[in-house]
Amino acid sequence: MAVREVMSMSDCNWCNIEKLSENVYAIIDKNGGWFLSNSGLIDMGSYTLIIDTQYNEKRANDIINVIKNLGLPKPGLILNTHHHGDHVWGNHVIGAPAIIHKEANNMIKTLKEIGSSIYEAFFPQLDFKGSKYTLPDIVIGDDGIVIESKYGPINVKYLGPAHTVGDLIAIVDHANTIFAGDIIFNQVTPLALDGTVLNWIKVLDKLEGISKGKKIVGGHGEVTDEKVIKLMKDYLIHIANGTKESLSNGISDPLIIAKSIGPGPLKGWSLEERIVFNVARAILDFQGKPPGEMVTNLPELATKMAKYPLK
């Protein structure tokens, strides 16, 4: 993969800016943990397309400042890769029309009145000022959409339920880049609680087929390439196989299963304890529950996750 230019900006203390081509940039959070996600900027000629708008007012304003400092056109369009707050709660700050998948739109309608309140107790170290859902302006279906730009088309695709039920990717051929949202994590353990383990594996197969030789900007972690797809797929297969075997042996406690199988191919990635949530979602998959159907015992699962690390 070609050498890329990485920049820091004084008015974005949480991010690095990675120039992927003359017209395309990744805004990479330096941590990548809970609610600390990545964004993308694409110069469309007359305006800038923003991919995901961060989780609070400050970070969304930081994106606007980065655009100014890079000399890019003003924001004119937002693409939300899915409905999670760390990717959409800054939409109202940017103030541009937003595109989202229909399933993600349905989730926003459900969660709009709740906003960030349910997370504030769990993440007291985070600043949720200005964090809120706003309904998108453009809702697309499974066939995706092509957005034309001065420098080439942006091919927005839906590959099926994975991290959530409404994940979108953006293929930018003129930058040899895919913005994959949270279908891809890098050095940060993925989270399937709001989606599906089994179908995520299938989605990664599809992504693998279109990503060869391309740079991949995931939702969390550094810019990567197709090698991370195999790692993530191996991890999810590891979760699926370990969960299925445990269930066949009469073991259904996600914490017990998680401790018995461990992180497998993603050992050493941060937030390893998310395996408890991933096992819980795999159990729902094997029970025939549809992707995106949430567990009913989330507080109990969060407590179990805190007990996960092996001593």
Phi, psi and omega per residue, in radians:
M1 nan 2.394 -3.066
A2 -1.118 2.663 3.084
V3 -1.130 2.392 -3.114
R4 -2.044 2.681 -3.128
E5 -1.590 2.171 3.115
V6 -1.970 2.256 -3.096
M7 -2.160 2.606 2.949
S8 -1.942 2.594 3.108
M9 -2.227 2.399 -3.023
S10 -1.114 -0.470 -3.124
D11 -1.638 0.258 3.026
C12 -2.391 1.418 -3.032
N13 -1.292 -0.186 -3.118
W14 -1.741 -0.105 -2.974
C15 -2.315 2.784 2.856
N16 -1.977 2.575 3.106
I17 -1.829 2.171 3.141
E18 -1.968 2.085 3.124
K19 -1.458 2.015 -3.065
L20 -1.697 -0.408 3.020
S21 -2.829 -3.085 -3.137
E22 -1.070 -0.393 -3.006
N23 -2.178 0.078 -3.014
V24 -2.339 2.324 -3.103
Y25 -2.344 2.604 2.980
A26 -1.929 2.369 3.013
I27 -1.803 1.897 -2.974
I28 -1.858 2.078 3.044
D29 -1.149 2.413 -3.058
K30 -1.291 -0.272 -3.115
N31 -1.885 -0.938 3.083
G32 1.446 0.177 -3.086
G33 -1.451 -2.695 -3.104
W34 -0.967 2.135 3.099
F35 1.172 0.133 -3.101
L36 -1.899 1.528 -2.915
S37 -1.981 3.097 -3.135
N38 -1.762 2.791 3.033
S39 -2.342 2.995 3.098
G40 -2.366 2.669 3.097
L41 -2.261 2.250 3.100
I42 -2.233 2.082 3.055
D43 -1.274 2.013 -3.089
M44 -1.669 -0.026 -3.114
G45 1.962 -1.136 -3.136
S46 -1.792 -0.179 3.128
Y47 -2.719 2.964 3.076
T48 -1.867 2.286 3.001
L49 -1.543 2.184 3.093
I50 -1.790 2.225 3.048
I51 -1.755 1.898 3.141
D52 1.190 2.437 -2.893
T53 -2.076 0.274 3.059
Q54 1.290 3.132 -2.934
Y55 -1.789 -0.201 3.140
N56 -2.491 3.058 -3.073
E57 -1.095 -0.755 -3.098
K58 -1.072 -0.833 -3.074
R59 -1.183 -0.606 3.068
A60 -1.136 -0.702 3.073
N61 -1.151 -0.588 3.062
D62 -1.069 -0.669 3.082
I63 -1.055 -0.774 3.122
I64 -1.051 -0.730 3.128
N65 -1.161 -0.665 3.089
V66 -1.070 -0.758 3.113
I67 -1.012 -0.781 3.120
K68 -1.102 -0.799 -3.091
N69 -1.150 -0.517 3.110
L70 -1.426 -0.159 -3.120
G71 1.311 0.441 3.136
L72 -1.481 2.792 3.066
P73 -1.096 2.852 -3.141
K74 -1.094 2.653 3.090
P75 -1.006 2.354 3.131
G76 -2.282 -0.249 -3.087
L77 -2.777 2.535 3.094
I78 -2.076 2.410 2.932
L79 -2.013 2.054 3.056
N80 -1.666 2.113 -3.097
T81 -1.244 -0.419 3.033
H82 -2.936 -3.050 -2.937
H83 -1.581 -0.129 -3.051
H84 -1.056 2.522 -3.009
G85 -0.990 -0.623 -3.105
D86 -1.233 -0.070 3.113
H87 -2.011 -0.232 -3.031
V88 -2.277 -0.263 -3.000
W89 -1.209 -0.198 3.073
G90 -1.647 0.046 -3.090
N91 -0.958 -0.767 -3.058
H92 -1.178 -0.441 3.110
V93 -1.286 -0.738 3.125
I94 -1.139 -0.760 3.047
G95 1.363 0.315 3.117
A96 -1.853 2.788 3.065
P97 -1.018 2.504 -3.079
A98 -2.095 2.457 3.091
I99 -1.869 2.419 3.094
I100 -2.667 2.795 3.086
H101 -1.306 2.640 -3.067
K102 -1.038 -0.632 3.134
E103 -1.219 -0.647 3.074
A104 -1.171 -0.641 3.089
N105 -1.076 -0.730 3.097
N106 -1.067 -0.676 3.124
M107 -1.158 -0.694 3.122
I108 -1.115 -0.696 3.090
K109 -1.035 -0.677 -3.136
T110 -1.232 -0.682 -3.002
L111 -1.664 -0.121 -2.969
K112 -0.957 -0.722 -3.082
E113 -1.346 -0.329 -3.138
I114 -1.437 -0.767 3.137
G115 1.068 -2.373 -3.055
S116 -1.616 -0.047 -2.951
S117 -1.045 -0.620 -3.087
I118 -1.248 -0.288 -3.099
Y119 -1.687 -0.331 -3.004
E120 -1.083 -0.620 3.125
A121 -1.246 -0.586 -3.113
F122 -1.360 -0.490 -3.066
F123 -2.240 1.156 -3.077
P124 -1.140 -0.302 -3.130
Q125 -1.376 -0.162 -3.086
L126 -1.705 2.652 -3.129
D127 -1.742 1.878 -3.099
F128 -1.715 0.360 3.124
K129 -1.107 2.220 3.120
G130 1.332 0.167 -3.138
S131 -1.454 2.000 3.114
K132 -2.769 2.692 3.062
Y133 -1.420 2.461 2.931
T134 -2.269 2.475 -3.120
L135 -1.176 2.384 -3.136
P136 -1.219 2.889 -3.115
D137 -1.649 -0.524 -3.059
I138 -2.248 2.078 -3.117
V139 -1.961 2.175 -3.081
I140 -1.989 2.810 -3.107
G141 -1.759 -2.854 -3.034
D142 -1.199 -0.322 -3.125
D143 -1.376 -0.155 3.116
G144 1.302 -2.827 -3.078
I145 -2.772 2.666 3.024
V146 -1.980 2.215 3.115
I147 -1.875 2.075 -3.113
E148 -1.420 2.494 3.066
S149 -2.372 2.993 3.131
K150 -1.087 -0.490 -2.996
Y151 -1.840 -0.081 -3.138
G152 2.506 2.847 -3.082
P153 -1.314 2.648 2.990
I154 -1.885 1.999 -3.073
N155 -1.668 1.876 -3.117
V156 -1.661 2.113 -3.041
K157 -2.152 2.606 2.977
Y158 -1.939 2.105 -3.087
L159 -1.785 -0.027 -3.137
G160 2.009 2.986 3.134
P161 -1.078 2.416 3.136
A162 -2.592 -1.768 3.056
H163 -1.083 -0.675 2.991
T164 -2.391 -3.063 3.125
V165 -1.458 -0.177 -3.051
G166 -2.272 0.796 -3.109
D167 -1.378 2.296 3.038
L168 -2.021 2.635 2.977
I169 -2.126 2.758 3.090
A170 -2.163 2.080 3.132
I171 -1.716 2.094 -3.109
V172 -2.007 1.533 -3.025
D173 -1.103 -0.624 -3.086
H174 -1.247 -0.205 3.034
A175 -1.934 0.063 -3.126
N176 0.929 0.765 -2.969
T177 -2.396 2.531 2.963
I178 -2.116 2.191 2.934
F179 -1.584 1.927 -2.953
A180 -1.790 0.013 -3.086
G181 0.964 -2.584 -3.085
D182 -1.510 0.215 2.896
I183 -1.125 -0.476 3.137
I184 -2.119 2.243 2.930
F185 -2.037 2.647 3.117
N186 -2.364 2.013 -3.118
Q187 1.142 0.161 3.039
V188 -2.232 2.203 -3.050
T189 -1.052 2.252 3.137
P190 -1.187 2.886 -3.084
L191 -2.317 2.117 -3.073
A192 -1.881 0.087 -2.988
L193 -0.963 -0.650 -3.045
D194 -1.692 0.197 -3.070
G195 -2.404 -1.950 -3.092
T196 -2.849 2.409 3.059
V197 -1.365 -0.852 -2.999
L198 -1.154 -0.769 -3.119
N199 -1.354 -0.413 3.058
W200 -1.042 -0.661 3.103
I201 -1.042 -0.766 3.132
K202 -1.141 -0.682 3.119
V203 -1.122 -0.688 3.100
L204 -1.130 -0.592 3.036
D205 -1.043 -0.773 3.124
K206 -1.127 -0.764 -3.124
L207 -1.110 -0.655 3.130
E208 -1.059 -0.610 -3.097
G209 -1.247 -0.288 -3.093
I210 -2.074 0.093 -2.994
S211 -1.899 -0.030 -3.034
K212 -1.001 2.197 3.103
G213 1.391 0.013 -3.098
K214 -1.754 2.656 2.960
K215 -1.335 2.480 3.138
I216 -2.139 2.155 3.034
V217 -1.781 1.871 3.086
G218 -1.472 -3.137 -3.126
G219 -1.339 -0.417 -3.118
H220 -2.533 2.345 -3.141
G221 1.754 3.015 -3.059
E222 -1.190 2.763 3.010
V223 -0.994 2.423 -3.020
T224 -2.443 -2.768 3.109
D225 -2.537 -2.904 -2.995
E226 -1.141 -0.278 -3.132
K227 -1.073 -0.553 -3.114
V228 -1.237 -0.403 3.135
I229 -1.109 -0.786 3.131
K230 -1.111 -0.725 3.107
L231 -1.032 -0.825 -3.136
M232 -1.143 -0.700 3.132
K233 -1.122 -0.754 3.110
D234 -1.068 -0.663 3.123
Y235 -1.126 -0.840 -3.098
L236 -1.165 -0.620 3.044
I237 -1.130 -0.711 3.080
H238 -1.027 -0.779 3.104
I239 -1.100 -0.817 -3.097
A240 -1.093 -0.835 -3.107
N241 -1.147 -0.743 -3.140
G242 -1.150 -0.671 3.117
T243 -1.191 -0.766 -3.130
K244 -1.082 -0.764 3.136
E245 -1.131 -0.729 3.136
S246 -1.106 -0.755 3.120
L247 -1.074 -0.675 3.122
S248 -1.159 -0.384 3.100
N249 -1.684 0.185 3.072
G250 1.443 0.234 3.138
I251 -1.795 2.124 -3.084
S252 -2.247 0.093 3.111
D253 -1.422 2.049 -3.091
P254 -1.000 -0.611 -3.133
L255 -1.185 -0.768 3.130
I256 -1.099 -0.784 3.136
I257 -1.094 -0.785 -3.104
A258 -1.060 -0.768 3.136
K259 -1.167 -0.561 -3.092
S260 -1.314 -0.576 -3.069
I261 -1.716 -0.479 -3.140
G262 1.148 -3.126 -3.009
P263 -1.380 -0.135 3.107
G264 0.988 -2.190 -3.028
P265 -1.186 -0.215 -3.138
L266 -1.824 0.386 3.077
K267 -1.025 2.306 -3.116
G268 1.730 -0.272 3.057
W269 -1.277 2.609 -3.130
S270 -1.212 2.803 3.116
L271 1.009 0.746 3.136
E272 -0.999 -0.493 -3.084
E273 -1.121 -0.241 3.070
R274 -1.064 -0.238 3.112
I275 -0.983 -0.541 3.132
V276 -1.100 -0.787 3.084
F277 -1.118 -0.692 -3.101
N278 -1.165 -0.689 3.067
V279 -1.122 -0.741 3.122
A280 -1.033 -0.694 3.113
R281 -1.218 -0.666 3.104
A282 -1.087 -0.655 3.086
I283 -1.033 -0.783 3.101
L284 -1.071 -0.695 3.088
D285 -1.011 -0.811 -3.103
F286 -1.266 -0.327 3.041
Q287 -1.470 -0.029 3.121
G288 1.452 0.241 3.111
K289 -1.273 2.499 -3.101
P290 -1.226 2.669 3.073
P291 -0.925 2.447 3.089
G292 1.550 -0.242 3.093
E293 -1.211 2.050 -3.017
M294 -1.315 2.655 3.003
V295 -1.151 2.653 -3.085
T296 -1.621 -0.165 -3.058
N297 -2.058 0.854 -3.041
L298 -1.014 -0.810 3.116
P299 -1.034 -0.695 3.104
E300 -1.120 -0.717 3.118
L301 -1.128 -0.694 3.113
A302 -1.071 -0.664 3.087
T303 -1.147 -0.728 3.110
K304 -1.116 -0.702 -3.132
M305 -1.057 -0.652 -3.137
A306 -1.174 -0.334 3.139
K307 -1.667 0.023 -2.999
Y308 -1.162 -0.820 -2.939
P309 -0.899 2.298 3.132
L310 -1.302 2.334 3.128
K311 -1.865 nan nan
